[in-house]
């Protein structure tokens, strides 16, 4: 159940019996042969699936994140980290002021990690606010699936190649991971290093494995929505 499908009176009615909200934050950035919106599509699919099972309301996703290192790839649209942090704070404050007291942030993009510190500050400031943070690709359950199948997850490789993120024919086989000269690279250097945008490894695996990944992440989301202390 998404806010975009409701009117304000519907949300007011929802808040009479539930104070939970799912907020998706992602990015619009290069993902090799995959959708530029992969970092939104994946957590939003998890949010929708979780909402179907629980009835928890899903806020409109924040489609832009912090991706300065990919700005030489056309289609990448990046916010300054300070802008992103302020935007998420404003969203949370708006929701809290209306009665949403339990907010699960589903993050789809590694560059958004700096938001967590601001959310902790908000939790200290806003009485009764409880938040959870879930970065699906970092979940132990997802890692276990990868280990079981002996495949290494990476940016823009098989890990993010869900049927709903594939927008072009994928190359066969694997890409040799490039030599990365530094953890801090400007966008021009990053494009020279990563080429097509994949960080290496298989471009695609069987759909059955991708379903295992999705199911593992969804199980974690459903558990987090219980907001157990």
C-alpha positions as CSV (number, residue, x, y, z in Angstrom):
1,X,0.0,0.0,0.0
2,X,1.6,3.2,-1.2
3,X,0.9,6.8,-0.1
4,X,0.6,7.7,-3.8
5,X,-2.5,5.5,-4.1
6,X,-4.3,7.2,-1.1
7,X,-5.6,10.6,-0.3
8,X,-4.9,12.4,3.0
9,X,-8.1,11.1,4.6
10,X,-7.0,7.5,3.9
11,X,-3.6,8.2,5.6
12,X,-5.4,9.8,8.6
13,X,-7.5,6.7,9.0
14,X,-4.4,4.4,8.7
15,X,-2.7,6.3,11.5
16,X,-5.6,5.5,13.8
17,X,-4.4,1.9,13.9
18,X,-0.8,1.8,12.8
19,X,2.2,4.2,13.1
20,X,4.6,2.4,10.9
21,X,6.0,3.7,7.6
22,X,8.5,2.3,5.1
23,X,10.8,4.9,3.5
24,X,12.9,3.9,0.5
25,X,16.0,5.9,-0.3
26,X,18.1,5.0,-3.3
27,X,20.0,6.6,-6.1
28,X,19.9,7.4,-9.8
29,X,23.3,6.2,-10.9
30,X,25.1,4.0,-13.4
31,X,24.7,0.2,-13.0
32,X,26.5,-1.0,-16.1
33,X,23.9,-2.7,-18.3
34,X,21.2,-2.5,-15.5
35,X,18.7,0.2,-14.9
36,X,20.0,3.5,-13.6
37,X,17.3,3.3,-11.0
38,X,18.3,-0.2,-9.7
39,X,19.1,1.3,-6.3
40,X,15.4,2.4,-6.0
41,X,13.7,-0.5,-7.8
42,X,15.2,-3.2,-5.6
43,X,14.3,-1.7,-2.1
44,X,11.0,-0.5,-3.5
45,X,10.1,-4.1,-4.6
46,X,11.0,-5.3,-1.1
47,X,8.8,-2.5,0.4
48,X,5.9,-3.4,-1.8
49,X,6.2,-7.1,-1.0
50,X,6.4,-6.4,2.7
51,X,3.5,-4.0,2.6
52,X,1.4,-6.7,0.8
53,X,2.0,-9.0,3.8
54,X,1.7,-6.5,6.6
55,X,-0.3,-3.6,5.4
56,X,2.4,-1.1,6.4
57,X,2.3,2.1,4.4
58,X,5.1,2.8,1.9
59,X,6.2,6.4,1.4
60,X,7.2,7.7,-2.1
61,X,10.9,6.8,-2.6
62,X,13.7,9.3,-2.5
63,X,15.0,8.6,-6.0
64,X,18.3,10.5,-5.7
65,X,21.3,9.7,-3.5
66,X,24.9,10.6,-3.2
67,X,26.9,9.3,-6.2
68,X,29.6,11.9,-7.0
69,X,32.1,9.3,-8.1
70,X,29.8,8.2,-11.1
71,X,29.0,11.7,-12.4
72,X,30.9,11.1,-15.7
73,X,28.5,8.3,-16.5
74,X,25.5,9.9,-18.3
75,X,22.2,9.5,-16.4
76,X,23.8,9.6,-13.0
77,X,22.2,12.4,-11.0
78,X,23.7,13.0,-7.6
79,X,22.9,15.0,-4.5
80,X,25.5,16.5,-2.3
81,X,25.6,14.4,0.9
82,X,24.6,17.4,2.9
83,X,21.5,17.9,0.7
84,X,20.6,14.2,1.0
85,X,20.9,14.2,4.8
86,X,18.8,17.3,5.1
87,X,16.2,15.9,2.7
88,X,15.8,12.6,4.7
89,X,15.6,14.6,7.9
90,X,12.8,16.7,6.5
91,X,10.9,13.6,5.3
92,X,11.2,11.9,8.7
93,X,10.2,15.1,10.6
94,X,7.2,15.5,8.4
95,X,6.1,11.9,8.9
96,X,6.8,12.0,12.7
97,X,4.7,15.2,13.0
98,X,1.7,13.4,11.5
99,X,2.0,10.5,13.8
100,X,4.4,8.0,12.2
101,X,6.5,6.9,15.1
102,X,8.0,3.7,13.7
103,X,9.9,4.2,10.4
104,X,11.9,1.6,8.5
105,X,14.4,3.1,6.1
106,X,15.1,0.7,3.2
107,X,18.4,1.9,1.7
108,X,19.4,0.8,-1.8
109,X,22.7,2.6,-2.2
110,X,26.0,2.5,-0.4
111,X,26.7,6.2,-0.9
112,X,23.8,7.0,1.4
113,X,25.4,5.5,4.5
114,X,26.1,9.0,5.9
115,X,22.4,9.5,6.5
116,X,22.5,7.0,9.4
117,X,24.2,9.4,11.7
118,X,21.6,12.1,11.2
119,X,18.8,9.6,11.9
120,X,20.4,8.7,15.2
121,X,20.4,12.3,16.1
122,X,16.7,12.5,15.3
123,X,16.0,9.4,17.4
124,X,17.7,11.2,20.3
125,X,15.6,14.4,19.7
126,X,12.1,13.2,18.8
127,X,10.4,11.5,21.7
128,X,9.0,8.1,20.9
129,X,10.5,7.8,17.4
130,X,11.8,4.4,16.6
131,X,13.7,3.7,13.4
132,X,15.3,0.8,11.6
133,X,17.8,0.9,8.8
134,X,18.2,-1.9,6.3
135,X,20.7,-2.0,3.4
136,X,19.6,-5.2,1.7
137,X,22.9,-6.1,0.0
138,X,24.8,-6.1,3.3
139,X,22.4,-8.4,5.1
140,X,24.0,-11.6,6.5
141,X,21.1,-13.6,5.0
142,X,22.0,-12.3,1.5
143,X,25.6,-13.0,2.1
144,X,24.8,-16.6,3.0
145,X,23.0,-17.1,-0.3
146,X,26.1,-15.8,-2.2
147,X,28.4,-18.0,-0.2
148,X,26.2,-21.1,-0.7
149,X,26.4,-20.6,-4.5
150,X,30.1,-19.5,-4.4
151,X,29.5,-16.2,-6.2
152,X,30.8,-12.8,-5.0
153,X,28.4,-9.9,-4.9
154,X,29.5,-6.6,-6.3
155,X,28.2,-3.3,-7.7
156,X,26.3,-3.8,-11.0
157,X,27.1,-7.5,-11.3
158,X,24.8,-10.4,-10.8
159,X,23.7,-9.3,-7.3
160,X,21.6,-6.4,-8.7
161,X,20.5,-8.2,-11.9
162,X,16.9,-8.9,-11.0
163,X,14.4,-9.4,-13.8
164,X,13.0,-6.0,-13.0
165,X,16.4,-4.2,-13.1
166,X,17.6,-5.7,-16.4
167,X,17.1,-3.2,-19.3
168,X,19.5,-4.5,-21.9
169,X,21.2,-7.7,-23.0
170,X,23.9,-8.7,-20.5
171,X,27.3,-9.8,-21.5
172,X,28.1,-13.5,-21.2
173,X,30.4,-14.8,-18.5
174,X,32.3,-12.8,-16.0
175,X,34.2,-9.5,-15.8
176,X,37.6,-9.5,-14.2
177,X,37.5,-7.1,-11.2
178,X,39.6,-4.0,-12.1
179,X,42.6,-2.8,-10.1
180,X,41.3,0.1,-8.0
181,X,44.0,2.6,-7.2
182,X,42.3,4.3,-4.3
183,X,39.2,4.3,-2.2
184,X,38.9,8.0,-3.0
185,X,38.6,8.6,-6.8
186,X,37.2,11.5,-8.8
187,X,34.5,10.7,-11.3
188,X,36.9,10.8,-14.3
189,X,39.2,8.2,-12.7
190,X,36.3,6.0,-11.6
191,X,35.1,5.7,-15.2
192,X,38.6,4.9,-16.4
193,X,38.8,2.2,-13.8
194,X,35.4,0.6,-14.0
195,X,34.7,1.0,-17.7
196,X,31.2,-0.4,-18.3
197,X,30.4,0.3,-14.7
198,X,30.4,-3.3,-13.3
199,X,32.8,-3.9,-10.4
200,X,33.5,-7.4,-11.7
201,X,32.2,-11.0,-11.4
202,X,29.3,-12.7,-13.2
203,X,26.9,-10.3,-15.0
204,X,24.0,-12.7,-14.3
205,X,23.1,-15.8,-12.5
206,X,20.0,-18.1,-12.6
207,X,16.6,-16.5,-11.7
208,X,16.2,-19.1,-9.0
209,X,19.3,-17.7,-7.2
210,X,17.9,-14.1,-7.5
211,X,14.7,-15.3,-6.0
212,X,16.6,-16.7,-3.1
213,X,18.3,-13.4,-2.6
214,X,15.0,-11.5,-2.7
215,X,13.3,-13.9,-0.3
216,X,16.2,-13.7,2.2
217,X,16.1,-9.9,2.2
218,X,12.3,-9.8,2.4
219,X,12.4,-12.1,5.5
220,X,14.7,-9.6,7.1
221,X,12.4,-6.7,6.2
222,X,9.4,-8.4,7.7
223,X,11.3,-9.1,10.9
224,X,12.4,-5.4,11.2
225,X,8.9,-4.2,10.7
226,X,8.0,-5.8,14.1
227,X,10.2,-3.1,15.7
228,X,11.2,-5.5,18.5
229,X,13.6,-3.9,21.0
